Amino acid sequence: MAAIIWKTTQTIFCDRIQAEADLYEERVYPDEVLPDAGAPYQVRARRCSQGMQCNLVGHKCRWAGTNPVYDPFNVTPG
């Protein structure tokens, strides 16, 4: 049976909510290593630790599920 875990992949200070936010990936690791599989796991889903709070106060971003264009984890400082 495959192992499924949620892993923190990135932590940022989100300017919109003025707090730290973690980006999680749901990773699926196979029972046995396949020779031509490439990566040792597959990413099944991603979510933000603050996504629900952002939805409640009306912030819109990719990880809150309301704006697929804005990704606070992929913003380069200018």
N, C-alpha and C positions, 0 to 999 in steps of 0.2 A: 504494500500500500504506500502511496506517495506521501511525503511529509509536506504539510502546508503551514507556513509561518508568515506572520506580519513582521517586516524588518524596517527599522528607521533608516532611510537612505540619505536624508538631508535635514538640517535644522537651520532655520533662518529667523531673523527678527522681522515680523510682518508689520509694515508701516500702517496698514489699514486698521488693524486691531490693537496695535501698540503692545504686542506680546510675541513671545517665541512660538513658532509653529514647526511641527515635524511633518515631513513627507514620508508616508509609509508605503511599502510595496507588499502585496500579497504574493509570496513566492511559492512555487510548487517544485519540490525536489523529487526526482524519480527514485524508486527503490534501488534500481541498479543503474550503473553508469553505461550509457549507450555510446558506442565508439564514434558515431557520426552526428551526435546530438548538438555539438557546438557548445553553447552555454550549459553550465551545470544545473540550471534551473530555468523555469519560465515565469514571467511576471503575469499574473492573472488580473490584478487590479492595483490601483493607486488611490490614496486618500490623504487628506490633511488632518492633523490633529485638531485644528480649529475650524474645520469646515461647517459643522453644525452651528457654532456660535456666529460665524459670518453670515450664514443664511438667516438667522434670527434677527440680525441687525441690518440686513439689507445689502451687505457687501457682495460683490459679484466677482468670482474668479473661477478658473477651471476646476479647482479642487473642492470648491463649495458646490459645484455642479450647476452653476448658473451662468457662467460666461466662458465658453471654451477658448476664447481668444486670449484672455489675460492669465498668465501663469506667474505668480509671485516667486516661485522657486527658480525661474529661468530669466530673471531680470538682471541685466548687467549694470553695475554702478556706473554712472556717467559723470 
